[in-house]
Amino acid sequence: MKGLELFNVIKNDMEIVERELKKIVKTHDPLLTETSAHLLNAGGKRLRPAFALVAGRTCEAKSDKIICLAVALELIHMASLVHDDVVDASYTRRGMPTVKANWGDQVSIYTGTYLFARSLDLIARCDNPVISRILADISVRMCEGEIRQIATSYDSDQTVKDYFFRIKSKTALLISASCELGAVACGAQERQVKALSRYGYYLGMAFQITDDILDFTASQQELGKPVGSDLRQGIVTLPVIFALTLSPDRERLAGIVKIKDKKEGEVLEAISIVKQCGAIEKAYGVANRYIEKAKNELKYLPSGRATDSLAFIADFISKRRY
Amino acid sequence: MKGLELFNVIKNDMEIVERELKKIVKTHDPLLTETSAHLLNAGGKRLRPAFALVAGRTCEAKSDKIICLAVALELIHMASLVHDDVVDASYTRRGMPTVKANWGDQVSIYTGTYLFARSLDLIARCDNPVISRILADISVRMCEGEIRQIATSYDSDQTVKDYFFRIKSKTALLISASCELGAVACGAQERQVKALSRYGYYLGMAFQITDDILDFTASQQELGKPVGSDLRQGIVTLPVIFALTLSPDRERLAGIVKIKDKKEGEVLEAISIVKQCGAIEKAYGVANRYIEKAKNELKYLPSGRATDSLAFIADFISKRRY
């Protein structure tokens, strides 16, 4: 995602977060230092820290705990990415080799758990039981979502509801918590905290739907990984679910979805079926409705630069095409 | 480990812990419920909860938080076992198929992370920042130890110090924390907390050394997994390190240690070299010195049934032969 200038309001704090992340990955162990640094340098949008910081800025108060929280959120996200790359057998992410590709599954599993454990350490230092509880709860639900994704892979009988459950667990909950806890850390009022939690949830849903659409519509270069990766891994996303009702070739598509080891031609055929039946446009429609819902929550926040940023970010996500 | 009657003093509380564990593994997700219940029913000594409860009993005060803590400790341990089974490619543990064997690596990774996340949830509910911080710190160090184990596997040039670092991270720290935090949860005095922490550390070291010896001396039936498993996986334990200096066949042993895909005959030959040179006896000597150190810490605790139990447990561990 380009357009991080949208986060100008928190530019200085984001630099502090980046420095803290760099410090954290310097461990006692040379191998863990290397794998964690590789992961950090592979980039990423630092979206979760950014949301926490902007959400915090919508409040009057400031907090020295918010940097800790922001770093912890990114570590949880990074931990989930390393484990995902093992589970999905992914060799590239954002155009770079994954930890799995360079160091193998064993090292990846412990690097992920290690980063997760480091996040706990930071969360404990936030000294706020609400933060600890919400993040523990979300970590549990993220795992439930991932297990659902495995259990339902290559299954062409999924409903939109199944899909929503999965992307909520995988993406929306942590983005929602980032917004919510940024406000909690700054001592915001209950009404504001709840509005930010809902904003993050709706935005997270829109973000993941857009991500899943781009897996069909963007180029390999834009994606930093092969087009149609989800399809190859058996992950059934919203455009496919829509195409399985909309397309005249729905039976052929269902057949391809179920194939465990798809040939390149089959993947391309499925992509073409999905793109030709209006499923992409329908999925964008859903994403846009979530964006509208997200923006609608902003009326509960005090007006100002931070709240404006949140509106811009919502618009940006609805428009990104790569 | 038989001899759980040693824990009679906490029998009722252990039954509560077991019921709580059974409740916890009933999740929203059918697959996670199945994998977690499989893991729970595969048995285990529940050593960490037991230590926390006995340590708590050495104090005057009682605490309703201690059950939560005890369950959380077992969940952390279970989580580490599932991940270890993936990393070590183990198909049986305690004579039962592992989660990896039944459901594969992908499901195992998330089951492990899920159990770890559930433990966080419980730790957050302990509402004690000391407990949160110590367990976060230990989780980090457990991962560091596991990564060291991978990085040093099949390496015959390891020192006793390298080995001690690994077993400290892998086993002793969590047992030490179990004893320490049991006391913390019950509001014990600083001196007592520290003595219990050291007791647990020494006992944990002795426990792991004994475990590593039994991998050579016990039968497959007693172990619930093949004899010489560590050797097969390239994990260099204390008896091997000693044999690499003591044995006239040390060069042959070093050669076998380095082989990645050992033939059955090579494993048996290495076991025989280790057993014939006095390395086993020397390793038992080290374990016994740790046991003595553990027992020596008990003088800082008030006398009573709980403290007596801790002495009995130490003796039991030094004597177990399977």
Contacts between the chains, C-beta under 8 A, distances in Angstrom:
chain1	res1	chain2	res2	distance
A	27	B	144	6.8
A	28	B	144	6.0
A	29	B	144	4.9
A	29	B	147	5.6
A	29	B	148	6.4
A	29	B	151	7.9
A	31	B	147	5.4
A	31	B	148	8.0
A	31	B	150	7.8
A	31	B	151	5.0
A	32	B	143	7.4
A	32	B	144	6.3
A	32	B	147	5.2
A	83	B	109	5.6
A	83	B	110	7.4
A	83	B	113	6.5
A	86	B	105	7.5
A	86	B	106	7.9
A	86	B	109	6.2
A	87	B	105	7.8
A	87	B	106	4.5
A	87	B	109	6.0
A	87	B	110	7.2
A	105	B	86	7.5
A	105	B	87	7.8
A	105	B	105	7.0
A	106	B	86	7.9
A	106	B	87	4.5
A	106	B	150	5.2
A	107	B	147	6.7
A	107	B	150	6.0
A	109	B	83	5.6
A	109	B	86	6.2
A	109	B	87	6.0
A	109	B	109	6.1
A	110	B	83	7.4
A	110	B	87	7.3
A	110	B	143	5.0
A	110	B	146	4.8
A	110	B	147	5.0
A	110	B	150	7.2
A	111	B	143	8.0
A	111	B	147	7.5
A	112	B	113	7.6
A	113	B	83	6.5
A	113	B	112	7.6
A	113	B	113	7.0
A	113	B	116	7.0
A	113	B	139	7.7
A	113	B	143	5.2
A	114	B	140	6.5
A	114	B	143	3.7
A	114	B	144	7.0
A	114	B	147	7.2
A	116	B	113	7.1
A	116	B	116	7.1
A	116	B	139	8.0
A	117	B	136	6.4
A	117	B	139	3.7
A	117	B	140	4.4
A	117	B	142	7.6
A	117	B	143	5.8
A	118	B	140	5.7
A	120	B	120	6.5
A	120	B	132	7.5
A	120	B	135	7.6
A	120	B	136	3.8
A	120	B	139	6.2
A	120	B	140	8.0
A	121	B	133	7.2
A	121	B	136	4.0
A	121	B	137	6.2
A	121	B	140	6.1
A	123	B	132	7.7
A	123	B	136	7.5
A	124	B	129	6.4
A	124	B	132	3.9
A	124	B	133	4.6
A	124	B	136	4.9
A	125	B	133	7.4
A	127	B	129	6.0
A	129	B	124	6.4
A	129	B	127	6.0
A	132	B	120	7.6
A	132	B	123	7.8
A	132	B	124	4.0
A	132	B	132	6.6
A	133	B	121	7.3
A	133	B	124	4.6
A	133	B	125	7.4
A	135	B	120	7.6
A	136	B	117	6.4
A	136	B	120	3.8
A	136	B	121	4.0
A	136	B	123	7.5
A	136	B	124	4.9
A	137	B	121	6.2
A	139	B	113	7.7
A	139	B	116	7.9
A	139	B	117	3.7
A	139	B	120	6.2
A	140	B	114	6.5
A	140	B	117	4.4
A	140	B	118	5.7
A	140	B	120	7.9
A	140	B	121	6.1
A	142	B	117	7.6
A	143	B	32	7.4
A	143	B	110	5.0
A	143	B	111	8.0
A	143	B	113	5.2
A	143	B	114	3.7
A	143	B	117	5.7
A	144	B	27	6.8
A	144	B	28	6.0
A	144	B	29	4.9
A	144	B	32	6.3
A	144	B	114	7.0
A	146	B	110	4.8
A	147	B	29	5.6
A	147	B	31	5.4
A	147	B	32	5.2
A	147	B	107	6.7
A	147	B	110	5.0
A	147	B	111	7.5
A	147	B	114	7.2
A	148	B	29	6.4
A	148	B	31	8.0
A	150	B	31	7.7
A	150	B	106	5.3
A	150	B	107	6.1
A	150	B	110	7.2
A	151	B	29	7.9
A	151	B	31	5.0
